[in-house]
Amino acid sequence: MDSNFKQKWEEYRSEFENVLADYLERMQIRPPVLNDSFRYSLALGGKRFRPVLMFACARSLGGKPGDVAGFALALEMLHTYSLIHDDLPAMDNDDFRRGKPSNHKVFGEGQAILAGDALLNEAYSVCFEECRKGKTYLNAAAEICKNAGVGGMIAGQAADLFFEQKEAGKAEEDFIIIHKTAKMIVSAAVVPALVYGADENIAALFAEFGKHLGILFQLTDDILDVTGDFEKLGKTLGKDASEGKLTSVRVCGLDKCKELAEQHRNICRQILDDLPYDCSFLSELTDYVLNRDA
């Protein structure tokens, strides 16, 4: 990665960590086990890809991260709850997340489920608070809730589970990628445009960028499950194949999957070229997703 890109990424990530720290300082949760399990997975950190993307899109539109900080917090809560539940034995059954024991390995399955439930509900509470700021914030909150629900991530997760060890093809695999992964990334990309009341064509371009970036993200995730390194990824590798997951690698093969990833990277960059803003960081972010090793 270019040093300027790294620096800007770190600025956005650090700004989000400050937002999260301020929120957690004000939170009072009882009983203590819920407080600890709720904070545990949020504090594991990671790259904060979705908040960074949202802050960068806000900057491209001429705004600032603080304008969408509440939504970035809600989106990261939703993402974290999905990871806690995804790691459960009834789902993907993974003992590690970001190089640390999964929530259920530390607190037990029941408490992990409740920690995820708490994060989900608190995310919606944050979104409701943002709605007090006006109609454009209401529209942005509605987008996040839609993409996280039965028309988005949950539908994708249900399909992901349903098609384990079953015969299925590209159409079913596309459904899983778009709903389970891409729609949450669409939220990160389009929320700033909605908050600023951007022209519907501009909002549509940001949403389309988010969709193809989300597809690219999942393609590289599928590739890394085959070629990656546990020390860098912080989660168990090779599970997709062992559990018969319907992934892009299973459907298309590794080489074709890499080719598709490059195609979606190119689509992302073309969309960014069509936007009348400085999208240089977003373009570099797209390259980062294509070439990431973690």
C-alpha positions in Angstrom: 0.0 0.0 0.0 1.1 3.6 -0.7 2.2 5.4 2.4 -0.3 8.2 1.9 -3.1 5.6 1.6 -1.9 3.9 4.8 -1.8 7.2 6.6 -5.3 8.2 5.5 -6.6 4.8 6.4 -5.1 5.1 9.9 -6.6 8.5 10.3 -10.1 7.2 9.5 -9.6 4.1 11.6 -8.3 6.2 14.6 -11.2 8.6 14.3 -13.6 5.7 14.5 -11.8 4.2 17.5 -12.3 7.5 19.2 -16.1 7.5 18.4 -16.3 3.9 19.7 -14.3 4.7 22.9 -16.5 7.7 23.6 -19.6 5.5 23.2 -18.3 2.7 25.4 -17.3 5.2 28.1 -21.0 6.3 28.3 -22.5 2.8 28.2 -23.6 1.2 31.5 -24.6 -2.4 30.9 -25.7 -4.9 33.5 -25.1 -7.7 34.4 -21.3 -7.6 34.2 -21.1 -10.7 32.0 -23.3 -8.9 29.3 -21.1 -5.8 29.6 -17.9 -7.9 29.2 -19.2 -10.0 26.3 -20.7 -6.9 24.5 -17.4 -5.1 24.7 -15.1 -8.0 24.0 -15.9 -8.5 20.3 -16.2 -4.7 19.6 -12.8 -4.2 21.2 -11.1 -6.9 19.1 -10.8 -4.2 16.5 -9.7 -5.4 13.1 -9.3 -3.1 10.1 -12.6 -1.3 10.7 -13.2 -1.6 6.9 -16.8 -0.4 6.9 -16.3 2.7 9.1 -13.2 3.6 7.1 -15.2 3.3 3.9 -18.1 5.4 5.2 -15.8 8.1 6.4 -13.9 8.1 3.1 -17.2 8.4 1.1 -18.2 11.3 3.3 -14.9 13.0 2.6 -15.3 12.4 -1.2 -18.7 14.2 -1.0 -17.1 17.2 0.7 -18.3 16.3 4.2 -16.6 15.0 7.3 -16.5 11.8 9.3 -18.4 13.3 12.2 -21.5 13.8 10.0 -21.9 10.0 9.7 -20.1 8.8 12.9 -23.3 7.5 14.5 -24.1 5.4 11.5 -20.5 4.1 11.3 -20.9 3.0 14.9 -24.2 1.3 14.2 -22.9 -0.4 11.2 -19.8 -1.8 13.1 -22.2 -3.0 15.8 -24.2 -4.9 13.2 -21.1 -6.3 11.6 -19.8 -7.4 15.0 -23.0 -9.1 16.0 -23.0 -11.0 12.7 -19.5 -12.2 13.4 -20.4 -13.4 16.9 -23.3 -15.4 15.6 -21.4 -16.6 12.6 -18.8 -18.2 14.8 -21.3 -20.1 16.8 -21.3 -24.0 16.6 -24.7 -23.9 14.9 -23.4 -21.6 12.2 -19.8 -21.6 11.0 -18.4 -23.1 14.2 -15.1 -21.2 14.4 -13.1 -20.9 17.6 -11.1 -17.9 16.5 -11.9 -14.4 15.3 -9.2 -11.8 14.6 -6.6 -14.1 16.2 -8.4 -14.3 19.5 -10.9 -16.8 20.9 -14.4 -16.3 19.5 -17.0 -14.8 21.8 -18.6 -18.1 22.6 -15.3 -19.7 23.5 -14.8 -17.0 26.2 -18.3 -16.5 27.5 -20.2 -19.6 26.4 -22.8 -20.0 23.6 -25.7 -18.5 25.5 -23.9 -15.3 26.5 -22.5 -15.0 23.0 -26.0 -15.1 21.5 -27.1 -12.5 23.9 -24.1 -10.3 23.2 -25.0 -10.5 19.5 -28.6 -9.7 20.3 -27.5 -6.7 22.4 -25.3 -5.3 19.6 -28.1 -5.7 17.1 -30.6 -3.9 19.3 -28.2 -1.2 20.3 -27.3 -0.6 16.6 -31.0 0.1 15.9 -31.2 2.4 18.9 -28.2 4.4 17.6 -29.9 4.6 14.2 -33.1 5.9 15.8 -31.2 8.6 17.6 -29.6 9.7 14.3 -33.1 10.0 12.8 -33.8 12.9 15.1 -31.4 15.0 12.9 -33.8 15.1 10.0 -35.2 13.4 7.0 -31.9 12.6 5.3 -30.7 10.9 8.4 -34.0 8.9 8.5 -33.4 7.8 4.9 -29.8 6.7 5.8 -31.0 4.8 8.9 -33.7 3.0 6.8 -31.0 1.9 4.3 -28.8 0.4 7.0 -31.8 -1.4 8.6 -33.0 -2.8 5.2 -29.5 -4.1 4.2 -29.0 -5.8 7.6 -32.4 -7.5 7.7 -34.4 -10.1 5.9 -33.8 -8.4 2.6 -30.0 -8.3 3.2 -27.5 -9.9 5.4 -29.8 -12.3 7.3 -31.2 -13.6 4.0 -27.7 -14.2 2.8 -26.7 -16.0 6.0 -29.8 -18.2 5.8 -29.0 -19.1 2.2 -25.3 -19.7 3.1 -26.4 -22.3 5.7 -29.1 -23.8 3.6 -26.9 -24.6 0.6 -24.1 -26.3 2.7 -23.4 -29.8 1.2 -26.2 -29.2 -1.4 -26.0 -29.0 -5.2 -26.3 -25.4 -6.3 -24.8 -23.0 -8.8 -23.8 -19.5 -9.7 -27.2 -17.9 -9.2 -27.4 -19.2 -5.6 -23.8 -18.2 -4.9 -24.4 -14.7 -6.3 -27.4 -14.4 -4.0 -25.3 -15.3 -0.9 -22.5 -12.9 -1.8 -24.8 -9.9 -2.6 -27.0 -10.4 0.5 -24.6 -11.7 3.1 -21.6 -9.4 2.4 -22.2 -6.8 -0.3 -25.4 -5.2 1.1 -23.7 -4.2 4.3 -20.8 -2.6 2.3 -23.4 -0.8 0.2 -24.6 0.8 3.4 -21.2 2.1 4.2 -20.8 3.6 0.7 -24.3 5.1 0.2 -25.1 6.4 3.7 -23.1 9.6 3.3 -24.8 10.4 0.0 -28.2 9.9 1.7 -27.2 12.0 4.7 -26.1 14.9 2.5 -29.3 14.6 0.3 -27.2 13.9 -2.8 -28.9 13.7 -6.2 -30.5 10.2 -6.6 -28.1 9.4 -9.5 -25.1 10.2 -7.3 -26.6 8.0 -4.5 -27.2 5.2 -7.0 -23.5 5.3 -8.2 -22.3 5.1 -4.6 -24.6 2.2 -4.0 -23.4 0.4 -7.2 -19.8 1.0 -6.1 -20.6 -0.5 -2.7 -22.2 -3.5 -4.3 -19.3 -4.4 -6.5 -16.8 -3.6 -3.8 -18.7 -6.0 -1.5 -18.6 -8.7 -4.2 -14.9 -8.1 -4.6 -14.5 -8.3 -0.8 -16.2 -11.7 -0.6 -14.4 -13.1 -3.6 -11.0 -12.3 -2.0 -12.3 -13.7 1.3 -13.1 -17.0 -0.5 -9.7 -17.0 -2.2 -8.0 -16.3 1.2 -9.8 -19.3 2.8 -7.8 -21.4 0.3 -4.5 -19.5 0.0 -4.3 -17.4 3.2 -2.3 -17.5 6.4 -3.9 -17.9 9.9 -1.4 -15.5 11.5 -2.6 -12.8 9.1 -6.3 -13.6 8.9 -6.8 -14.6 12.6 -9.4 -17.2 11.8 -9.5 -20.9 10.8 -8.7 -21.6 7.2 -10.1 -24.3 4.8 -13.4 -24.4 6.6 -15.4 -23.5 3.5 -14.4 -26.6 1.6 -14.6 -28.9 4.6 -18.2 -27.8 5.4 -19.3 -27.8 1.8 -19.9 -24.1 1.7 -21.3 -22.6 -1.6 -18.4 -20.3 -2.3 -17.1 -18.7 -5.5 -14.1 -21.0 -5.4 -16.3 -24.0 -5.2 -18.5 -22.8 -8.1 -15.9 -21.3 -10.4 -12.6 -22.6 -9.3 -9.7 -20.6 -7.8 -8.3 -19.2 -11.1 -11.7 -18.0 -12.3 -12.4 -16.5 -8.9 -9.3 -14.4 -9.2 -10.3 -13.3 -12.6 -13.8 -12.3 -11.4 -12.2 -10.3 -8.5 -10.2 -8.3 -11.0 -13.3 -7.7 -13.1 -15.2 -6.3 -10.1 -12.2 -4.2 -9.1 -12.3 -2.7 -12.6 -16.0 -2.0 -12.4 -15.5 -0.2 -9.0 -12.8 2.0 -10.5 -15.0 2.8 -13.5 -17.8 3.9 -11.3 -15.5 6.1 -9.3 -14.2 7.7 -12.5 -17.8 8.6 -13.3 -18.3 10.4 -10.0 -17.6 14.2 -10.0 -15.5 14.0 -6.8 -12.0 13.2 -5.7 -12.2 9.5 -5.2 -8.5 8.7 -5.2 -8.6 7.2 -1.8 -11.6 5.0 -2.7 -9.8 3.9 -5.8 -6.7 2.8 -3.7 -9.0 1.2 -1.2 -10.5 -0.9 -4.1 -7.0 -2.0 -5.1 -6.3 -2.9 -1.4 -9.3 -5.2 -1.2 -8.2 -7.0 -4.4 -4.6 -7.5 -3.1 -5.3 -7.9 0.6 -3.8 -10.9 2.6 -5.9 -10.4 5.7 
